[in-house]
Amino acid sequence: MFSAVQTLAAFSSIPSGFLAGYTYSINPYIPFILVVILLCISMIVSFILALLSKIGKRESDTYSFFG
């Protein structure tokens, strides 16, 4: 399982250099804006997944960073 995840991560990161260079050639700010947008999306998705996993557990079994 670990090797499959690592393979998918490698395949998804291979075209990132080309895409960053291409978007930089259009406008130098675009790669940085895209990184910020993708970071915000990943934070929202991880927050939603944490909330969904919390719903399915009993209160005594959950551990929360927020108290």
C-alpha positions as CSV (number, residue, x, y, z in Angstrom):
1,M,0.0,0.0,0.0
2,F,2.8,2.4,0.9
3,S,4.5,1.8,-2.5
4,A,1.3,2.5,-4.3
5,V,0.8,5.8,-2.5
6,Q,4.4,6.8,-3.2
7,T,4.0,5.9,-6.9
8,L,0.9,8.0,-7.2
9,A,2.6,10.9,-5.4
10,A,5.6,10.6,-7.8
11,F,3.4,10.5,-10.9
12,S,1.4,13.5,-9.8
13,S,4.5,15.6,-9.1
14,I,6.3,14.8,-12.3
15,P,4.4,17.4,-14.5
16,S,4.5,20.1,-11.8
17,G,7.8,21.6,-13.0
18,F,6.5,21.9,-16.6
19,L,3.2,23.4,-15.4
20,A,5.0,25.8,-13.1
21,G,7.3,26.9,-15.9
22,Y,4.5,27.3,-18.4
23,T,2.3,29.3,-16.0
24,Y,5.3,31.4,-15.0
25,S,5.9,32.3,-18.7
26,I,2.3,33.5,-18.9
27,N,2.5,35.6,-15.7
28,P,5.0,35.2,-12.9
29,Y,2.3,35.4,-10.2
30,I,0.2,32.5,-11.5
31,P,2.3,29.6,-9.9
32,F,2.2,31.2,-6.5
33,I,-1.6,31.9,-6.7
34,L,-2.2,28.3,-7.8
35,V,-0.2,27.0,-4.8
36,V,-2.2,29.1,-2.4
37,I,-5.5,28.0,-3.9
38,L,-4.5,24.3,-3.8
39,L,-3.3,24.7,-0.2
40,C,-6.7,26.3,0.8
41,I,-8.6,23.5,-0.9
42,S,-6.5,20.8,0.8
43,M,-7.1,22.4,4.2
44,I,-10.8,22.6,3.6
45,V,-11.0,18.9,2.5
46,S,-8.9,17.8,5.5
47,F,-11.1,19.7,7.9
48,I,-14.3,18.2,6.4
49,L,-12.8,14.7,6.5
50,A,-11.9,15.2,10.2
51,L,-15.4,16.3,11.0
52,L,-16.9,13.4,9.1
53,S,-14.7,10.9,10.9
54,K,-15.6,12.5,14.3
55,I,-19.3,12.1,13.6
56,G,-19.0,8.3,13.3
57,K,-17.1,7.8,16.6
58,R,-18.3,7.9,20.2
59,E,-17.3,11.0,22.2
60,S,-15.0,8.9,24.5
61,D,-13.1,7.5,21.5
62,T,-12.3,10.8,19.8
63,Y,-9.2,12.9,20.3
64,S,-9.4,16.5,19.3
65,F,-6.8,19.2,18.9
66,F,-9.4,21.8,19.6
67,G,-10.4,20.7,23.1
